[in-house]
């Protein structure tokens, strides 16, 4: 807890960025880990939330937190629309459908320039104050992000441990058997998709607070890749895996990009090695290792 007070400002910025990427990755993990649906549209919801804030505060001079609330709700509505368009698909077809919808959103953000600002988007979005704390400062912003991340994590943990979460996992493992019991699996997946979109929208609010910028590149392939890497490296079946993976990915990109311009080639190679040697991510790998140690110690 004292690290932000003693660490250089740049390191605090990286920690705050870790929480932003981790929140987006957690929205992906909630949908993939508990329903088996790998959505590549999470950054479209992330960007939608940011655009709501930018348009309402900079174009219409609305209250920031009202704009943030509308951004989260707007992300949820976009997720509901995308869920309706893709709910008949599963597996690789769902993944490709959400990728296509994400690129559709990218095109809208890019070409609807009278509203979204075109390829430039919005920059210089002002951060608000919370009582005596100014979110322009990195330390208060980091702790604000940490609070949001903790609250959302606890809520999602409660949801996944509830009967609803058990039913989601049952539908992931055997959709036919669950449907035979009278459960509307598609409706469950629809609601999970919307909830994941809302979490991505919350990440979008954090993203605007962190970067002060939103543009079509917010939902570009680079940002999608960063989110997916964080989820898979950390562990795509554990909510906390998103934050662990984000911690690794954000700091890895920061370090390697400072050494070479070809940093994505190196990061891609590292990602391939993780997929080969830690297919269940860092958390899954540690869990498997602990099981092997217990088996080895058991006579």
N, C-alpha and C positions, 0 to 999 in steps of 0.2 A: 504493500500500500504506500510505502514511503518512496518507492522508486521514482514516480513522476516528480517528486519534489527535489530530488537530488540528481536526476539524470538530465543530460543536455536536452534542449528543446526539440532537437531533431528526433531523438529517441522517443520522446513523449508523443510526437506526431506519428511515428511509426506504430506505437502502441494503440493510439486512437484509430489509425487506419486499419490495424489488425481487427479491432472490434467491428468496424464497418464491413470489412470483407467477411469476417466470421459470421455476422448476422445474416448476410446474403447467403453464405454457404449453409447456414443452419436452416434457412427456408428450403433450400434444395434437399438437404438431408431429411427433413421432416417428410417431404413428399416421396422421395426415393426410398428412404430407409423403412418407412412404415406402410407404403402402398406399392412399392416396386416401380413407380412411375418416375423416370428420369426426365425432368423438365429443364429445357434450355431457355425458357422464357422468363426466368426469375429476374434477370437484369432489365428486361422490358418493364416489369412492375417497379423495380428499383428506380428506373428513369422516369416512369410516369409520376411517381410520388414527387421526385425532384422538380419535374416540370410544373406540377400543380403549385408547388411552393414558389417557384420562380415567377410564374405568370401572375399569381394572386398578389404577391408582395411587390414585385417590380413594375408590373403593368397596371394593376388595379389598387395598389397601396393598401392591401388588406393586412389585418393582424397576423403576425407570423404563425402563432400556434393554431389559429383557425385554418390557415393555409396548410400547415403540417397535418392536421386532422383530415382535411379534404384530400390531401395527398395520399394518406394511408387508405382512406375509403376508396379513392379513385383507383389505387393499385389493386384493391380487392375486387372492384367492379371489372377492371380489365382482366384479372385472373378468372373471374366468373365467365366472361365472354370467351376467353381462350379455352376454358374448361368445357364449355358447351360445344365449341368447334372441334375439340379433340377427344371428347369423352368416349367415343366409340373405338378408339385406338388403344394399343398397349405395346409394351416392349419397344423395339426399334422404331416402329411406326409412330408411337407417341413421341419419342425423342425427336424424330425428324419433323413431325407436325409442329411441335413447340419451337424447334429451331426456325422453321418457316414463318411461324407467327411472330417470333422475335424479330426476324429480319423485316417483316411487314411493319412492325412497330418502329423499327429503325428508319424505314423509308418515310413513315408518317412524320416522325420527329425531324427528319432531314428536309422534307419538301413542304411541310405546312409552315413556311417561314413567317407568315404574318402572325402566327401565334407562338411558335416554338423558337423563332430566331434563326431558323435554318441551320446550316452546318456550324455556325458559331455558337448557337444556343444562348445561354445566359451565363454571364460571369459577374463576379463582384457581388454575389448575393449576400446581404448583410446577415450576420449572426445576431440573435437577440440576447437579451440579458435575462437571467433568472435571479431575481432579488439582487443581492450584492455581487453576484458572479456574472462576469462577462464571458460569453462563449467564444469570443474572439481569442481569448487566452487558451493555450493548449492544455494546461493542467485542469481547469474547471471543465473543459470540454471532454477530456479523457474520463474524468469521474462521472460526468453526466452519461456518457456512452456506456460506461461500466454498469451504472445503475439500470439503464434501459436493457442492456444485454442480460443482466441477472434476472430482471423481472420477466422478460420474454422467455428466457430459458426455464425458469421455474414454472411458468404457465404451460409451456409445451411439455415439460416433464410430467406435470399433473395430467395433461390431456392424454399423453401416450400411455400413462399408467391406468387410465380409466377404462371402462367397458368399451368406449368408443375407440380408444387406441388399440385394445385387444382385438376388436373387430377389424380394424384396419390391417393389422398384421395377419389376421386369419384370412382376409381377402387377398392379401399379397401372396400367402403361401398356398391357398387353395380356393380360388374364386368360385369354382363350380360347387364345391361342397357348402360354402357359406351361402351362396344363392339358393341352394336346395333347402336351407333352413329358413328361408323367407326373408333374408336380409337383402336390402337394395344396395348391392355393391357399388353400382355406378353412382348412386347418390352419395354414398360415403366418400368415394374418390373425388367427386365434385366438390364436396364440402372441404376435404383436405386440400384440394388444389386452391380453393379460395383462401383458406387459412394460411397456406404457404405464401400466397400472393400478398396477404396483409403483412406477414413478417418481412417479406422482401420490401414492401412499402415503408415499413419502419426503418429498415436498413437504408432506404432512399432518403429518408429524413436525416438520418445520421450522415449520409454521404454529402448532402448539401451543406450541413453544418461543418463538416470536415474540410471539404474542398472549396466551397463557395461557388461551384460551377456545376452546370448540367448541360449536356450537349448530346447529339446523336451517338457520339462515341461511348457514352455511358452504357449503352446497350450493344456495343460492338463486340466482335468475336474475341478481342483481347480480354475484355472484362469478363465475358462469359467463361473463357478459359481459366482466368484467375480464380473465379468462384468454384469451378469444377475441380481444379487442382487442389484448392483448400479443402474441399469436402472429401475427396478421395485420399489425399495424403493423411489427413487427420483421422479419417475413419467414417465412411459414409453410412454407418448404421448406428452411430452415436451422436446425439445432438452436440455434445461438447467437442466432437471431432472437427466441427466447422471452425471453432476458435483456435484449436491446436494447429490445424492445417493452415489457417490464415496467418498465425504467428510465424510458421515456418516459411510460407510462400512470400509474405510481405518482406520479411527480413532477407530472404534469399534473393529476391528480385532487387532489393535495395543494394545489397552487397555486390552481386555479380554485375549489375548494370553500371556500378561505379568502376569496374575493372575492365569491361569490354563492351563494345557496341553489339556484339553477337550474343548477348546474354540469354535471349530466348532459346537459342540452340542448346546452350548448356542446361538451362532449366528444363527444356524438353527431354534431354537425355536423363537428367535426374528423375524426372517424372516417370519415364519408362522403367528405370531401375526400381522405383518404388512399386510400380504395378507388378513387376516380376517377383520381387523379393518380399514385399509387404502388400499383398493383394487386398487385405482388409484394413489397410492403413496402419498408422502408428499405434493407435489404440488397440486395434485388432491384433497386431503383431505382438504387442506387450502382453495382451490377454492370452494369446496362444503360447507364448514363452512361459508364462506363469503356470499354465496347465501342464506343460511338458516337465517343468521343474517339480511340480507336485507329484506327477506320475513317476518320475525318476526316484523321488524320495520315498514313495510308498513301497513297502516291501511286498 
